């Protein structure tokens, strides 16, 4: 049993504050709470400028723009890396005017 959780964020961690800080805490917490074999991914518009801003168990990937079709394709590729009977669900998290609608659109793309 495994899940793929993806979070959309403009930056990783505290670089711009606000929801980015929340996303980092949520992502870190998900790595602790999810069953073994699950993946927690954070898509960001720009990778951290501080080399010490380690992501730990969270995979941080840069997508300069949040295009739902491109993100859904990236997530689908990661789903294929898991055995089909193992994958229990995919969660896409967006919070605000920048990432909220994109997360909804991404889920719609994944349902196709």
Residue pairs with C-beta under 8 A, 6 or more apart in sequence:
1 35
1 37
1 86
1 88
2 34
2 35
2 36
2 37
2 38
2 39
2 82
2 86
2 87
2 88
3 34
3 35
3 38
3 39
3 87
3 88
3 89
3 90
3 91
4 38
4 39
4 41
4 75
4 78
4 79
4 82
4 87
4 89
4 90
4 91
5 27
5 30
5 34
5 38
5 39
5 40
5 41
5 90
5 91
5 93
6 40
6 41
6 42
6 43
6 71
6 75
6 90
6 91
6 92
6 93
6 106
7 23
7 26
7 27
7 40
7 41
7 42
7 43
7 93
7 94
8 42
8 43
8 66
8 71
8 92
8 93
8 94
8 98
8 99
8 102
8 103
8 106
9 19
9 20
9 23
9 24
9 42
9 43
9 44
9 45
9 99
10 16
10 20
10 44
10 45
10 46
10 98
10 99
11 20
11 44
11 45
11 46
11 48
12 20
12 23
12 24
12 42
12 44
12 47
12 48
12 53
12 55
12 60
13 20
13 21
13 24
13 48
13 53
14 20
14 21
14 24
15 48
15 49
15 50
15 53
19 95
19 96
19 99
22 95
23 42
23 93
23 95
24 42
24 58
26 93
27 40
27 42
27 55
27 58
28 56
28 57
28 58
30 38
30 40
30 58
31 40
31 56
31 57
31 58
34 40
37 82
37 86
39 59
39 78
39 82
40 57
40 58
40 59
41 58
41 59
41 60
41 61
41 75
41 78
42 55
42 58
42 59
42 60
42 61
43 61
43 62
43 63
43 66
43 71
43 74
44 60
44 61
44 62
44 63
45 62
45 63
45 64
45 65
45 66
46 62
46 64
47 60
47 62
48 60
61 74
63 70
63 71
63 74
66 98
66 99
66 102
67 102
68 102
68 105
68 106
68 108
68 109
69 109
71 92
71 102
71 106
71 109
72 106
72 109
72 110
73 109
75 90
75 92
75 106
75 110
76 110
79 87
79 90
90 110
92 103
92 106
92 107
92 110
93 103
94 100
94 101
94 102
94 103
94 104
94 106
